[in-house]
């Protein structure tokens, strides 16, 4: 969950998988908590051309983040995405839905963006999928000029989040946008990251929630 309980929102997070091949494939899903602890592992088989959904919300506590690693014997034929449905528990309607596509391991640096126009909140979500703990520099730039560098050391399989709007270390200001570089130096460090942009209406309900994935 990325929205605090005080916001009166609740989230349901589904991991959606599809087998595009003409053969059955064996799949393993490993769920990790925010601190990188392994929560559970599930093994199953996907029939040819079939789809399967896993409810991640069963493993990850409210107001906490988590991640899931999907492995299979033929990963080229497996499509995976994380779909999050956000509901205001004071009402019965769905407030917003956003999807984070799966990402394969890549070496740093990774590049993404932030945008503080039209009142958008910006939260950087960072997942360390390497087998070691490493230092990582978060470099922000706007209009070609350096804004800030924040160094972090995420643990193995952990999920970190950073409020790019209110955390003064990042030095962002209203009605600006810019780029974010995640740089682990010359180390072979694997990370997955996205910026979650959220805009609220005057009554506190959600206008939209939109993830922008780093590449």
C-alpha positions as CSV (number, residue, x, y, z in Angstrom):
1,X,0.0,0.0,0.0
2,X,1.3,3.5,-0.9
3,X,-1.5,5.5,0.7
4,X,-1.6,5.9,4.5
5,X,-4.5,4.7,6.5
6,X,-5.4,8.3,7.6
7,X,-6.3,8.9,3.9
8,X,-9.2,6.5,4.3
9,X,-8.1,4.6,1.3
10,X,-7.6,0.8,1.0
11,X,-5.8,-1.0,-1.8
12,X,-6.2,-4.4,-3.3
13,X,-3.1,-5.5,-5.2
14,X,-3.3,-8.4,-7.8
15,X,-0.3,-9.9,-9.6
16,X,-1.5,-10.9,-13.0
17,X,0.3,-13.6,-15.0
18,X,-0.3,-14.9,-18.6
19,X,1.4,-17.8,-20.4
20,X,1.6,-16.9,-24.1
21,X,3.2,-20.2,-25.2
22,X,1.5,-23.4,-26.4
23,X,3.1,-25.4,-23.5
24,X,2.6,-25.4,-19.8
25,X,5.2,-23.6,-17.7
26,X,6.2,-23.9,-14.1
27,X,6.2,-20.7,-12.1
28,X,7.5,-19.6,-8.7
29,X,6.3,-16.5,-6.9
30,X,8.3,-15.2,-4.0
31,X,6.8,-12.4,-1.9
32,X,9.1,-10.1,0.1
33,X,8.3,-7.5,2.8
34,X,9.4,-3.9,2.9
35,X,12.5,-4.9,4.8
36,X,13.4,-7.6,2.3
37,X,12.2,-10.5,4.5
38,X,10.8,-13.5,2.5
39,X,7.1,-13.7,3.4
40,X,6.0,-16.7,1.4
41,X,6.7,-18.7,-1.8
42,X,4.1,-20.2,-4.1
43,X,4.7,-22.7,-6.8
44,X,2.1,-23.4,-9.6
45,X,1.8,-24.4,-13.2
46,X,0.3,-22.2,-16.0
47,X,-1.5,-24.0,-18.7
48,X,-0.9,-23.0,-22.4
49,X,-2.4,-19.6,-23.3
50,X,-3.9,-19.3,-19.8
51,X,-3.9,-16.5,-17.2
52,X,-3.6,-16.6,-13.4
53,X,-4.0,-13.9,-10.6
54,X,-2.3,-13.8,-7.3
55,X,-3.6,-11.6,-4.4
56,X,-0.5,-9.8,-3.1
57,X,-2.6,-8.1,-0.5
58,X,-2.8,-11.3,1.4
59,X,0.9,-11.2,2.1
60,X,1.7,-7.5,2.5
61,X,0.4,-5.6,5.5
62,X,-1.6,-2.4,5.2
63,X,0.5,0.8,5.1
64,X,3.5,-1.3,4.0
65,X,5.3,-1.9,0.7
66,X,6.5,-5.2,-0.7
67,X,7.7,-6.9,-3.8
68,X,7.2,-10.2,-5.6
69,X,9.8,-12.0,-7.7
70,X,8.4,-14.2,-10.5
71,X,10.6,-17.0,-12.0
72,X,9.7,-19.7,-14.5
73,X,11.4,-22.3,-16.7
74,X,10.6,-20.3,-19.8
75,X,10.4,-16.6,-18.9
76,X,10.2,-15.4,-22.5
77,X,6.6,-16.6,-22.7
78,X,5.4,-15.1,-19.4
79,X,3.7,-11.8,-19.0
80,X,3.4,-10.2,-15.6
81,X,2.0,-7.0,-14.1
82,X,0.9,-5.7,-10.8
83,X,-2.6,-4.1,-10.7
84,X,-3.6,-2.0,-7.8
85,X,-7.2,-1.0,-7.1
86,X,-7.8,1.9,-4.7
87,X,-11.1,2.3,-2.9
88,X,-12.2,4.9,-0.3
89,X,-13.7,2.7,2.5
90,X,-16.1,5.5,3.3
91,X,-17.7,4.8,0.0
92,X,-18.2,1.8,-2.3
93,X,-16.7,3.1,-5.5
94,X,-13.2,2.5,-6.9
95,X,-11.2,5.7,-6.7
96,X,-8.4,4.8,-9.0
97,X,-6.5,2.0,-10.6
98,X,-2.8,1.8,-11.6
99,X,-0.6,-0.9,-13.2
100,X,3.1,-1.4,-12.7
101,X,4.5,-3.7,-15.4
102,X,7.1,-6.3,-14.5
103,X,10.8,-5.4,-15.0
104,X,13.8,-7.6,-15.7
105,X,17.1,-7.0,-13.8
106,X,19.2,-4.3,-15.3
107,X,22.4,-2.6,-14.0
108,X,22.5,0.9,-12.8
109,X,22.2,3.7,-13.8
110,X,18.4,4.0,-14.2
111,X,16.6,7.1,-15.4
112,X,13.1,8.4,-14.5
113,X,11.4,11.7,-13.9
114,X,9.3,13.8,-11.4
115,X,6.6,16.4,-12.1
116,X,5.2,18.8,-9.5
117,X,2.8,20.7,-11.9
118,X,-1.0,20.6,-11.3
119,X,-0.5,19.7,-7.6
120,X,0.9,16.2,-8.2
121,X,2.5,14.3,-5.3
122,X,5.7,12.4,-6.3
123,X,6.8,9.3,-4.4
124,X,9.9,7.4,-5.6
125,X,9.7,3.6,-5.0
126,X,12.9,1.7,-5.1
127,X,13.4,-2.1,-5.0
128,X,16.8,-3.7,-4.6
129,X,16.7,-7.0,-6.4
130,X,20.4,-7.7,-6.1
131,X,21.9,-10.2,-3.7
132,X,23.9,-7.6,-1.8
133,X,23.5,-4.3,0.0
134,X,24.9,-1.4,-2.0
135,X,25.1,2.4,-1.9
136,X,23.0,4.2,-4.5
137,X,23.0,7.9,-5.4
138,X,19.6,9.5,-6.3
139,X,20.5,12.4,-8.5
140,X,17.8,15.0,-9.4
141,X,18.1,17.6,-12.2
142,X,15.8,20.3,-13.4
143,X,16.2,22.5,-16.5
144,X,19.7,20.9,-17.0
145,X,20.9,21.9,-13.6
146,X,21.7,19.7,-10.7
147,X,19.2,19.9,-7.8
148,X,20.3,17.3,-5.3
149,X,22.1,14.1,-4.6
150,X,20.8,11.8,-1.9
151,X,22.7,8.6,-1.0
152,X,20.9,5.6,0.2
153,X,21.9,2.0,1.0
154,X,18.9,-0.3,0.4
155,X,19.0,-3.8,1.9
156,X,18.7,-7.0,-0.1
157,X,15.2,-7.5,-1.6
158,X,14.0,-4.4,0.3
159,X,11.6,-1.7,-0.9
160,X,12.3,2.0,-0.1
161,X,10.1,5.0,-0.7
162,X,11.0,8.7,-0.8
163,X,8.7,11.7,-0.8
164,X,10.2,13.9,-3.5
165,X,7.8,16.8,-2.6
166,X,8.2,17.2,1.1
167,X,11.6,15.7,1.8
168,X,13.9,18.8,1.7
169,X,16.9,16.8,0.8
170,X,15.6,16.5,-2.8
171,X,15.1,20.3,-3.2
172,X,12.1,20.1,-5.6
173,X,9.7,23.0,-5.8
174,X,6.1,23.5,-7.0
175,X,5.4,23.8,-10.8
176,X,8.7,22.2,-11.8
177,X,9.7,18.9,-13.4
178,X,12.9,17.1,-14.0
179,X,14.9,13.9,-14.3
180,X,16.0,11.3,-11.7
181,X,19.1,9.2,-12.1
182,X,19.8,6.2,-9.9
183,X,23.5,5.5,-10.0
184,X,25.3,2.7,-8.1
185,X,28.7,3.6,-9.5
186,X,30.7,0.8,-11.1
187,X,29.0,-1.9,-9.1
188,X,26.9,-4.6,-10.7
189,X,23.8,-3.6,-8.8
190,X,20.3,-4.4,-9.9
191,X,17.4,-2.1,-9.1
192,X,13.7,-1.6,-10.1
193,X,12.2,1.8,-9.6
194,X,9.2,3.9,-10.4
195,X,7.8,7.3,-9.5
196,X,4.2,7.2,-8.3
197,X,2.4,10.5,-9.2
198,X,-0.8,11.2,-7.3
199,X,-3.2,14.1,-7.7
200,X,-6.1,14.7,-5.3
201,X,-9.3,16.7,-5.7
202,X,-10.4,19.5,-3.4
203,X,-12.5,17.1,-1.3
204,X,-9.5,14.8,-0.7
205,X,-10.6,12.1,-3.2
206,X,-8.2,10.9,-5.8
207,X,-8.1,12.4,-9.3
208,X,-5.5,9.9,-10.5
209,X,-2.6,7.7,-9.5
210,X,0.0,7.2,-12.2
211,X,3.3,5.2,-12.0
212,X,6.2,6.2,-14.3
213,X,8.7,3.3,-14.5
214,X,12.5,3.9,-14.6
215,X,14.5,2.6,-17.6
